[in-house]
Amino acid sequence: MKEVIEVTVDKQAVHRDFPEDYFIHIREEGATCHHTNAPIEKTEVGGRATYFSPQWQKL
């Protein structure tokens, strides 16, 4: 988490400047997770859309 916060501050929260392996670049239902090659799923958390890799990230 610390690394992500530091990168976000360093890149001034400009998503396109984040490292390619950051999940933000593939947040689309059906996209392929670069860690597991499994499809990305979409759910809602706190009224907001959330994308995750069920094999890589546990709800």
N, C-alpha and C positions, 0 to 999 in steps of 0.2 A: 504494500500500500504506500509506503514511504517513497519508493521509486516512482510510482505513478504520479504522486503529488508533485515530486520534484520535477519530473518531465513536463507535467502540465504547466507548472509555473515557468519553467525554462522556455517552453514553446508558446507561452502566453495564451494557452488554451486553444490554439489553432490546430484543430483535429488533423488537417492534412499534413502537418509537420510531425505528428506523432510517429513513433517507430512502426514499421509495417506489420510487426507481430502483435500490435495492440488490437484488441477485439473491436474497437470502434470502427475499424475499416471494413468489417464484415457483418455489421449489424443489420441483417436482412434475413427474414425467414426463408429457409431453404438453402442459404449460402453454406459453404463448406468450412468447417472448423479446421484451421491449419495445424492444430495439435493432434486431432483424432481422425480427421477426414469424415466426421459425422455431420449430418445436417444441423444447422442452427435452428433453434425453436424460439417461438415468441410467446410471452406470457405478459400478464399485467401485474405490476407491484405498486401499490400506493396510487393507483389510478394512472400509472404511466406505463407505456410499452417498454418491455425489457426483453432483450435477446440474449440467449445463452446456449452453450453447448452442453447437452445433458450428460455426455460421457466425460467431459472435462470439468464442468462446474456442477456442483450439487445444490439443489434448491433447499 
